[in-house]
Amino acid sequence: MKRTIIILSGCLLAGCAHFESQPLAPDKSAAQLESRRLEDAGLKLFLQTNSISKPTNWPLPQWDLDSLTLAAFYFHPSLQVARAQWREALAGIKTAAGRPNPTVTVGPGYDFSALSGVNPWLPFGSMDVPIETAGKRGKRMSQAGKRAEVARQNFFVAAWSVRANVRASLVEFIVARDRTVLVETQFTAQSEISRRQEQRLAAGDISRAEVNVSRIALGRLQLELGDAQARRAEARAQLAASIGVPARALDGVKLAFSLAASAPHDLTDAAARRLALCGRADVRAALADYAAAEAALRLEIAKQYPDLHLNPGYQFDQGEHKWTLGFTFELPLLNQNQGPIAEARAQREVAAAKFVARQAEIIGEIDRAVAQFRVANAQLKSSGDFYRAAEQQQQAVRAGLQAGATDHLDLLSGQIEFAAAALVRLEAETKWQTAIGALENALQRPTDSLAALDSSQP
């Protein structure tokens, strides 16, 4: 008997999970984060597996928006959090599929009125075998599956957020870089003007007032150049953070993004609008959340019906073997689970209202983004006309210099004015690219760089 108990206990313990400690080491994780680079071998494999255009040279000679987005999918910690939450939700399905264990009750009994010579001990044992009714287990699994779908869609919401941040940060860096170059051009030209005017002042050809105007302009450009350089450094750090790598990981990396690139032609059509209202990841997440709330209501309604408990028992009574068999179930007289049912029904209404509210918010986002895009598009055309006029003026000054009609100071002044026109066009291009980004975020299109996640597993 003792051997049987030992063997049975060993079999039960063999199926148990065992705790494995996995302590976090802040210094180790910090070192790993600091060591991330865009030439990482794992990133190379990820790009080769998921990129539409398979990279042949490594490290990449230049990084565009799609490749940087894939790098962010590989490195960014927010996606790791979303993926872990997805795995957590999938583990809930296993929990929901669990069946209740039977229970065993054993104990001694003693008969104080037993006759002399008769064993007074009355050992007994009984079992409680629960039997779920009304398909509760299947409804629990359905609810857990819907919650896992919510987590899955939230993963795609996080992925789009990562992509949007990478694009915005890349645009900001390219703009800051180009602005710095243009301000440096202005500063260099103004420095040469000031130097020549100092020479003319020494020769007595101009007054001190004219030189002071040049010095003030030079000081102003020096401040603008310092601000532009600071913004470039900040934008570079922000771009690295949006990818999930330290700033020095971008050292020596060539970035490719054209501010003049045209917007996808189908971003403002009615089909894209309908697709966003039905197919955005956050819309699908809200829809899955409603399905989970409806599954929870089905489960609470099923809980009105009591579960059965099968109760076989055994007792050894002074040499006699006595067996019993009983059924136990709750009588739903005072409580028919109406409170939890009402709560679940209200939660379903909340989920439905949130879904409609999310669609209404998306309509507002799309309308604002389309209006912003149209205004930015008109401003871009106007700035283009202004830039071309400044370019023609610059060419006329150069021609005049060659013909002897103008001097070198006129050419330097023309360079400053031409750079100012380029700055105006750059500002218009920035607003245009920002408007395109807002439109893409409102529609969550294009999604070419998200194709790598379509078959993702947690």
C-alpha positions in Angstrom: 0.0 0.0 0.0 2.8 2.4 1.0 4.6 1.6 -2.3 1.5 2.3 -4.3 1.1 5.7 -2.6 4.7 6.6 -3.3 4.4 5.6 -7.0 1.2 7.6 -7.4 2.7 10.6 -5.7 5.8 10.4 -8.0 3.6 10.3 -11.1 1.6 13.3 -9.9 4.7 15.3 -9.1 6.4 14.4 -12.5 3.7 16.4 -14.3 4.2 19.6 -12.2 6.0 22.6 -13.5 9.1 23.7 -11.6 10.1 27.3 -10.9 13.2 28.6 -12.7 14.6 31.8 -11.4 15.4 34.4 -14.1 16.7 37.5 -12.2 17.1 40.7 -14.1 20.6 42.2 -14.2 20.3 46.0 -14.9 24.0 46.4 -15.8 23.8 43.5 -18.2 20.7 44.7 -20.0 22.0 48.3 -20.1 25.2 47.0 -21.7 23.2 45.1 -24.3 21.1 48.2 -25.1 24.3 50.3 -25.5 25.9 47.7 -27.8 23.1 47.7 -30.4 24.3 48.5 -33.9 22.7 48.6 -37.3 25.3 46.1 -38.6 24.0 43.5 -36.1 24.1 39.9 -37.5 20.6 39.2 -36.2 19.2 42.3 -37.9 20.8 41.2 -41.2 18.9 37.9 -41.0 15.7 39.7 -40.1 16.0 42.0 -43.1 16.8 39.1 -45.4 13.8 37.2 -44.2 11.3 40.1 -44.1 12.4 42.8 -46.5 10.8 43.0 -49.9 14.1 43.9 -51.5 16.6 41.4 -50.1 19.8 43.2 -49.0 22.9 41.9 -50.8 25.5 44.2 -49.3 26.0 44.3 -45.6 26.1 46.7 -43.8 23.6 48.5 -46.0 25.2 51.3 -48.0 22.2 53.5 -47.1 19.1 53.2 -45.0 15.7 54.3 -46.2 12.4 54.4 -44.4 11.5 50.8 -45.0 14.9 49.4 -43.8 14.9 51.7 -40.7 11.3 50.6 -39.9 12.3 46.9 -40.1 15.3 47.8 -37.8 12.9 49.3 -35.4 10.7 46.2 -35.5 13.8 44.2 -34.6 15.1 46.5 -31.8 12.3 48.6 -30.4 11.3 47.6 -26.8 7.7 48.6 -27.2 7.2 45.8 -29.6 8.8 43.4 -27.2 6.3 44.5 -24.6 3.4 44.1 -27.0 4.6 40.6 -28.0 5.0 39.5 -24.4 1.4 40.7 -23.7 0.3 38.7 -26.7 2.0 35.6 -25.3 0.4 36.3 -21.9 -3.1 36.4 -23.5 -2.4 33.1 -25.4 -1.5 31.5 -22.1 -4.9 32.5 -20.9 -6.4 30.2 -23.5 -4.6 27.3 -21.8 -5.9 28.4 -18.4 -9.4 28.6 -19.8 -9.2 25.1 -21.3 -8.3 23.6 -17.9 -10.7 21.2 -16.4 -11.5 21.2 -12.6 -9.6 18.5 -10.7 -11.5 15.9 -8.6 -10.9 16.0 -4.9 -10.3 13.1 -2.5 -11.3 13.0 1.1 -9.9 10.3 3.4 -10.0 10.0 7.2 -10.4 7.7 10.1 -13.7 6.9 11.9 -14.1 5.4 15.4 -17.0 3.5 16.9 -17.1 4.1 20.6 -20.0 1.6 21.0 -18.2 -1.2 19.4 -18.4 -4.6 21.2 -15.4 -6.0 22.8 -13.1 -7.8 20.3 -14.5 -5.8 17.4 -12.2 -3.3 15.6 -13.7 0.1 16.4 -11.8 1.9 13.6 -13.9 2.9 10.5 -11.6 4.2 7.8 -13.5 6.0 4.9 -12.8 7.8 1.7 -14.8 9.8 -0.8 -14.3 11.7 -4.1 -15.8 14.8 -5.5 -15.8 14.8 -9.4 -17.0 18.1 -10.7 -18.9 18.1 -14.0 -19.3 21.5 -15.8 -22.6 22.0 -17.5 -23.9 24.4 -20.2 -20.7 24.3 -22.1 -18.9 26.6 -19.7 -15.4 25.4 -20.6 -15.9 26.1 -24.3 -17.3 29.5 -23.5 -14.3 30.3 -21.3 -12.0 29.2 -24.1 -13.9 31.4 -26.6 -13.6 34.4 -24.3 -9.8 33.8 -23.8 -9.4 33.4 -27.6 -11.1 36.8 -28.2 -8.8 38.4 -25.6 -5.8 36.9 -27.3 -7.0 38.5 -30.5 -7.3 41.9 -28.8 -3.6 41.4 -27.7 -2.7 40.5 -31.3 -4.3 43.6 -32.7 -2.7 45.7 -30.0 0.6 44.3 -31.2 -0.1 45.7 -34.7 -1.2 49.0 -33.2 2.2 49.2 -31.5 3.9 48.3 -34.7 2.2 51.1 -36.6 3.1 53.5 -33.8 6.8 52.5 -34.1 6.7 53.0 -37.9 5.0 56.4 -37.6 7.6 57.5 -35.0 10.5 56.3 -37.3 9.1 58.2 -40.2 8.5 61.4 -38.2 11.9 61.3 -36.7 13.6 60.6 -40.0 11.8 63.6 -41.6 12.8 65.8 -38.7 16.4 64.7 -39.0 16.6 65.2 -42.8 15.0 68.7 -42.4 17.4 69.6 -39.5 20.4 68.4 -41.5 19.4 70.3 -44.7 18.5 73.5 -42.6 22.0 73.4 -41.1 23.6 73.2 -44.5 21.6 76.2 -45.8 22.3 78.3 -42.7 26.0 77.4 -42.9 25.9 78.7 -46.5 24.3 81.9 -45.4 26.8 82.3 -42.5 29.8 81.7 -44.8 28.5 84.2 -47.3 27.8 86.8 -44.6 31.2 86.2 -43.1 32.8 87.0 -46.4 30.6 90.1 -46.8 31.7 91.3 -43.4 35.3 90.7 -44.1 35.2 92.7 -47.4 33.3 95.5 -45.7 35.9 95.7 -43.0 38.5 96.1 -45.7 36.4 98.9 -47.4 35.9 100.6 -44.0 39.7 100.6 -43.5 40.0 102.1 -47.0 37.4 104.8 -46.1 35.0 103.7 -48.8 32.0 103.0 -46.5 30.8 104.2 -43.2 30.9 102.5 -39.8 27.0 102.2 -39.9 27.1 99.9 -43.0 29.7 97.7 -41.3 27.6 97.5 -38.1 24.6 96.3 -40.1 26.7 93.5 -41.6 28.0 92.5 -38.2 24.5 92.3 -36.8 23.4 90.1 -39.7 26.4 87.9 -39.1 25.7 87.6 -35.3 22.1 86.7 -36.1 23.2 84.0 -38.5 25.7 82.7 -36.0 22.9 82.2 -33.5 20.7 80.6 -36.1 23.5 78.2 -37.0 24.0 77.2 -33.4 20.3 76.5 -33.1 20.2 74.5 -36.3 23.2 72.4 -35.2 21.5 71.8 -31.8 18.3 70.7 -33.6 20.2 68.4 -35.8 21.9 66.7 -32.9 18.5 66.4 -31.1 16.8 65.0 -34.2 19.6 62.5 -34.6 19.2 61.3 -31.0 15.4 61.1 -31.5 15.8 59.1 -34.7 18.0 56.6 -32.9 15.5 56.3 -30.0 12.6 55.7 -32.4 14.6 52.7 -33.8 15.6 51.5 -30.4 19.4 51.9 -30.7 21.8 54.4 -29.0 22.7 57.6 -30.9 26.2 56.4 -31.7 24.7 53.5 -33.7 24.0 56.0 -36.4 27.7 57.0 -36.7 28.7 56.6 -40.4 25.2 55.6 -41.4 24.0 57.1 -44.7 20.3 58.0 -44.5 18.2 58.2 -47.7 14.9 60.1 -47.7 13.6 62.5 -50.3 11.5 65.4 -48.9 10.3 65.9 -52.5 9.0 62.4 -52.8 5.4 62.3 -54.0 2.6 61.1 -51.8 0.8 57.8 -52.7 -2.0 58.8 -55.0 -4.6 56.7 -53.3 -4.4 58.2 -49.8 -7.3 60.5 -50.2 -9.7 58.3 -52.1 -13.0 56.9 -50.7 -11.8 53.3 -50.8 -8.9 54.1 -48.5 -11.2 55.9 -46.1 -13.6 52.9 -45.9 -10.6 50.6 -45.4 -9.3 52.7 -42.5 -12.8 52.7 -40.8 -12.9 48.9 -41.0 -9.4 47.7 -41.2 -7.2 49.8 -39.0 -5.4 47.8 -36.3 -7.0 49.8 -33.5 -10.4 49.3 -35.1 -9.9 45.6 -35.3 -8.7 45.6 -31.7 -11.9 47.4 -30.6 -13.9 44.9 -32.6 -12.1 42.0 -30.9 -12.7 43.7 -27.5 -16.4 43.8 -28.2 -16.3 40.1 -29.2 -14.5 39.3 -25.9 -17.2 41.2 -24.0 -19.9 39.3 -25.8 -18.1 36.0 -25.0 -18.0 37.0 -21.4 -21.7 37.6 -21.4 -22.3 34.2 -22.8 -20.2 32.7 -20.1 -22.0 34.5 -17.3 -25.4 33.4 -18.7 -24.1 29.8 -18.7 -23.1 30.2 -15.1 -26.8 30.4 -14.2 -26.9 26.6 -14.6 -25.2 24.8 -11.6 -22.4 22.3 -12.1 -22.8 18.7 -11.0 -20.6 17.0 -8.5 -20.3 13.2 -8.6 -19.6 11.9 -5.0 -18.6 8.2 -4.8 -17.6 7.1 -1.3 -16.2 4.0 0.5 -16.1 3.0 4.1 -14.7 -0.1 5.8 -17.2 -0.8 8.7 -16.0 -3.6 11.0 -15.2 -6.0 8.3 -17.9 -4.8 5.9 -17.2 -2.8 2.7 -19.7 -0.1 2.2 -20.0 2.0 -1.0 -22.0 5.1 -1.6 -22.7 7.2 -4.7 -24.2 10.6 -4.6 -24.8 13.8 -6.7 -24.3 17.3 -5.5 -25.5 20.5 -7.2 -26.3 24.0 -6.2 -30.0 25.0 -6.0 -30.2 28.4 -7.9 -33.0 29.7 -5.6 -31.5 32.8 -4.1 -28.8 33.7 -6.6 -29.1 33.1 -10.3 -26.0 35.0 -11.3 -28.0 38.0 -12.3 -25.5 40.5 -11.0 -22.5 39.3 -13.1 -24.8 38.9 -16.1 -25.9 42.5 -15.7 -22.3 43.6 -15.4 -21.2 41.6 -18.5 -24.1 43.1 -20.5 -23.1 46.6 -19.5 -19.5 45.9 -20.4 -20.6 44.7 -23.8 -22.5 48.0 -24.2 -19.3 49.9 -23.2 -17.2 47.9 -25.7 -19.8 48.7 -28.5 -19.7 52.4 -27.6 -15.9 52.5 -27.6 -15.9 50.9 -31.1 -18.3 53.5 -32.5 -16.3 56.3 -30.7 -13.1 55.0 -32.2 -14.5 55.1 -35.7 -15.8 58.6 -35.1 -12.4 59.7 -34.0 -10.9 58.2 -37.1 -13.3 60.1 -39.3 -12.1 63.3 -37.6 -8.5 62.3 -38.0 -8.9 61.6 -41.7 -10.8 64.9 -42.3 -8.1 66.9 -40.5 -5.3 65.1 -42.2 -6.9 65.6 -45.7 -7.4 69.3 -45.0 -3.8 69.7 -43.8 -2.5 67.8 -46.8 -4.4 70.1 -49.3 -3.1 73.3 -47.6 0.4 71.9 -47.4 0.2 70.9 -51.1 -0.8 74.4 -52.1 2.0 75.9 -50.0 4.5 73.6 -51.5 3.6 74.8 -55.0 3.8 78.4 -54.0 7.2 77.9 -52.4 8.4 76.1 -55.5 7.5 79.2 -57.6 9.3 81.4 -55.1 12.4 79.1 -55.2 12.5 79.1 -59.0 12.3 82.9 -59.1 15.2 83.1 -56.6 17.2 80.7 -58.7 16.7 82.8 -61.8 17.7 85.9 -59.8 20.9 84.1 -58.7 21.7 83.2 -62.3 21.1 86.8 -63.3 23.5 88.1 -60.6 26.2 85.6 -61.8 25.7 86.7 -65.4 26.0 90.4 -64.3 29.2 89.6 -62.4 30.7 88.0 -65.5 29.6 91.0 -67.6 31.1 93.4 -65.0 27.7 95.0 -64.1 27.8 93.8 -60.5 30.5 93.1 -57.9 31.3 90.1 -55.7 29.3 91.6 -52.8 26.1 91.4 -54.9 26.9 87.7 -55.6 27.4 87.0 -51.9 24.1 88.8 -51.1 22.4 86.8 -53.8 23.7 83.6 -52.2 22.2 84.6 -48.9 18.8 85.4 -50.5 18.9 82.2 -52.5 19.6 80.1 -49.4 16.7 82.0 -47.7 14.4 81.0 -50.5 15.7 77.4 -50.1 14.8 77.6 -46.4 11.3 78.7 -47.3 10.9 75.7 -49.7 12.4 73.4 -47.0 9.8 74.7 -44.5 7.0 74.0 -47.1 8.4 70.5 -47.8 8.5 69.9 -44.0 4.8 70.8 -43.7 4.0 68.7 -46.7 5.8 65.6 -45.4 4.2 66.1 -42.0 0.8 66.3 -43.6 1.6 63.0 -45.5 2.6 61.4 -42.3 -0.6 62.5 -40.6 -2.6 61.2 -43.5 -0.8 57.9 -43.4 -1.4 57.6 -39.7 -5.1 58.4 -40.0 -5.5 55.7 -42.7 -2.6 53.5 -41.4 -1.4 53.2 -45.0 0.8 52.4 -46.8 1.7 49.3 -45.0 4.5 47.8 -47.1 6.9 47.9 -44.3 4.4 46.2 -42.0 4.2 43.1 -44.3 7.0 41.5 -42.2 4.5 41.3 -39.2 1.6 39.8 -41.0 2.7 36.3 -40.1 4.3 37.2 -36.8 4.1 34.8 -33.9 4.3 35.9 -30.3 
